[in-house]
Amino acid sequence: MGSGRAPLWLVRAGLVPYRLAWAWQRELVERRVAGDIPDTVLLLEHPHVYTIGKRGGDGDVLVGDDWLRAQGAEVVRTDRGGQATYHGPGQLVGYPITKLDRSMGVWPFLRRVEDAMVDVAAGFGIEARGESGLMTGVWVGDAKLVAIGMRVSRDVTSHGFALNCSTDLSKFNAIIPCGMPERAACSLSSLLGTTVTVERALPPVERHLAERLERAPRLVDLATLELEGEAAEEEANARR
């Protein structure tokens, strides 16, 4: 990496409840707008949760409350783009809090994130491709490997991508994923026939994100960010 590149803070946050991570993102967006932090990416896993973006609706969830309770899952309406998706253990979720170049806008940024995930897949010997529009995300054949849904506020991004590593793909059967019932989800593990953990995927994800965003990567401990005080940090650590 060139020494003249702006830094990209990479924060490995472990297993974090969705609502807590969402609150962290809102706080980090404020800090990034103020210039108090550089571009930062939260890298984490969520307990079982189904999220519905701005283009989604209740009809995207195909199961009832009893099933959700039995799975220890919840449904959260969120402010990202896109429709319904699933997050859970074995899935690497990345939330880039980055300042956009106004002359470029969000779509070139999304393409860079997609390209980084295509690079990650290639490192595992998988030929993947990025798509745009309603197909936004990273695909292998007709199956989605990486879901992408972003939000931009005051030129700063939040929300992000979800890479299926060793995700329980059956969990996607409870929703119409991304509004496309005919499309399946895949994972690094399902494609390779061997378990690929989040821990194994983290280093290449970090490296390729930094390369595609043209930033100098720096691993930063979660505690450095002092997010929502010690209580919130302890709650996140207890779930790692």
Secondary structure, 3 states (H helix, E strand, C coil): CCCCCCEEEEEEEEECCHHHHHHHHHHHHHHHHHCCCCEEEEEEECCCEEEECCCCCHHHECCCHHHHHHHCCEEEECCCCCCEEEECCCEEEEEEECECCCCCCHHHHHHHHHHHHHHHHHHCCCCCEEECHHHCEEEECCEEEEEEEEEEECCEEEEEEEEECCCCHHHHHHECHHHCCCCEECCHHHHHCCCCCHHHHHHHHHHHHHHHHCCEEEECCHHHHCCCHHHHHHHHHHCC
